[in-house]
């Protein structure tokens, strides 16, 4: 028995692109802007949550922001454990017990 195709597309046709492709030059400019302190953070929010950017660049910006948050959380955990270990060595707990 033959199967009836209900779609209008042929099985060999490629899907249509949903957004325009980002050129190499655009990626170089993007990465160059991300090297500038404070501007990188602002631009990542603009690209991630603002309109007018391609889906590829928006997803890239969201991924970088997520990695930044993970890095900040891990850095805070490491710093707090380092301070606690240093406080244990110096004996800050004896100073607090008056």
N, C-alpha and C positions, 0 to 999 in steps of 0.2 A: 504494500500500500504506500501511496505517496503522502508525504506530509504537506499540508497547505501552509505556505508562508503568509503570515498576516501583516508583516511589515512591508513598507514600500521600499526599503533599502535592499540592495543586493547583499548577499552574505560576504562579499569580498570588499565592499566599500569601507574606507577608513572613516572613523568618526570625525566630525567637523571640530576644529579647534575652538575652545570656549573663550580664549583670550589671546591677544597678540603675543608673539614670542619676544622675549627680552634679548636685545642684542648684546654682544660682548662689550661694546662701549658703555652701554647703560649699566652693566654689572660692574665695570671698572669704576664708573662714577659713584655707584652705590657703595662699593667697598671703600672708596676714597673718603666719602662722607662719613662712613662709620669709624674712620680713624680719628676724627676730630672730637675731642672730649666735649661733653654736654650736648653738642649738636647731634651726635649719634643717637643719644637717648630720645631727643625730640623727634628726629626723623623716623626712628623706628615706630614711635607711636603714630605719627602721621601716616606712614606707609601701612601699618597694621590695621588701624581703625578708621582712617580717613577714606574718603571716596576718591575715585579717579586713578587708583593704582591697579596694576594687573593682579590677578589672583596669585600668580607665582611670587611676586614681590611681597604681597600682603602675607602670604603663608611663611615666606622667609623671615619677614620682620617679626611675626608672632613667635616663630621658633627661636629666634635670637633673643627676644624678650624673655621667653620661658627659660632659656639657658642662663640669662643674666640673673633671674630670680633664684634659680637653683644655686648658682655660684654665690650669690649674696647670702643665702640661707646657710650653705655649707661653710662659708667664711665666718659667719657669726658663730656657728656652732664650734668651729675650730678655735676661734679667738676666745670664746667663753671658757672652753675646756683648758686652754693654755693659761688663761688668767687664774682659773681655779687651781691648776697644778702649781703655778708660781706662788699663789697665795698660801698653799699648803707647805711649800718649801720654806717660805720666809716666816711663816707663823702668824699670818694675819688673824687667825681665829683666836689666838691668845690676846691680841690687841683689842678685839671686840668684846671679850668676856671681861668686863670691868668688875 
